[in-house]
Amino acid sequence: MTVELIVAVIAVAAAASWIQAVAGSGFGVIAGPLLMTLQPELMPGILLLVSPPVFAIALWQDRLGLRSLDLVLPSLLGVVGALAALPLLPRLDVFWLSLAVGATVTAAASAALAGLRVPQRQWVLALAGTMGGALSTLAAAPGPPLLVVYNRSEPQRYRANLSLFFLVACTVSLVVLVLAGRLEAPSALGALWLVPGIAIGMIAAAPLRGRLPGTAVRKAGLWIALLAGALLLTRTVL
């Protein structure tokens, strides 16, 4: 990794973790497409290695929101999706994987920004959870399906339930990659450069938690995710 690439990776991790800490979502949908744009060969391992601690910290900060568990079934089916996606990894080359991630993130961010409301029926949440688990294994980005489907007016409840789902999906995907021998040394080394960025983002966000309007920050995160997805799509196609 060149110095320029290392700086870019740290900046991506800092921005994504700042949005995650303040808004309660955004880490995967921002960092995933941007890291795939910068160094697609290291994905999803480079991001999966650091995602569980990020979501564990976020879950602890919003743990009181777990008094209402909304995503138990989606989380369980996310495990199924994460396992089922493993055979697809060797069949998808960088081009098709980048195309799928870019299109998924762009579509989900666009739908959320447009105010699309999908009925939160159990089967809809279950489908979103399964798809999110599969995306977690393929690209360390379990968020897009639930960004469109899951909406709660109580910010702490929203953040806590999403963090729980992301933690489960990314942990299972990481274990699956390790057991299948799909986690390579370059990804593990590259993940080390994400740690300083994550620390910077979370420390910078700490004084602002609860002081900035979560809805506005979440919308800003969606715009960044939209741009990240569009950038990945453009780079892949061109």
C-alpha positions, 0 to 999 in steps of 0.5 A: 500500500502506498502512502497516498492509499494509506492516507485515503484508507484512514480518511475513509475509516474516519468519515464512516466511523464518525457518521456511524457514531453520531447517526447510528448507521452508515459505517458499512454503506460508506466505507464499503464502496469507497474501500472497494473503489480504492483497493477492491482486492482487499475486500471484504476481509479488510472491512470485516475485520474491524466492523464487529468492534465498531458495531459493538461499541455503537451497541453499547452506547445505545444499549437502552434502545434494546428494550424493544427488539425489532430485528431478532428474526432479520438477525437470525436470517442474516446468519443464513444469508451470510452462510449462503453467500459464501459459495458466491465469493469465488464465482464473482470477480472484482468487476461483478462484485463491485458492480453489485455493491455499487448498484445496491448502495446507490439504489438503497441510498436513493430510495431512503433519501427519496422517502420511500416507505416500505411496510415493516411487515415481518416477512419484509424485514426477514427478506431484508435481513437475509439480503443484508447477511449475504451482502455482509459476506460479499462486501462487508456492507449489510446495511442497504436493505434495512436502510430502506425497510427499517424506520423507527421514530425513536433514535436510540431504538433505531440505532441500537437495533441496527447496531445489533443486526450489523454486529451479528451479520459482520461477525458471522461473515468474518467467522465464515471467511476465516473457516473457509480460508478466504481471509488473506494476509494482505487484507489483515494487514490492510485492516490495521490502517483502518484502526487509526481512522476509526479511532479518530472518527469516534473520538471526534464524534464523542462530544457531538453525540446527542447534540447534533440532530440525528436525522440530519446527520443520517441524511448527510450519511445517505448522501455520502453513501449515494456518492460512494456507490455512484463513484464505485459504479463509475469506476467499475463501468469505465 
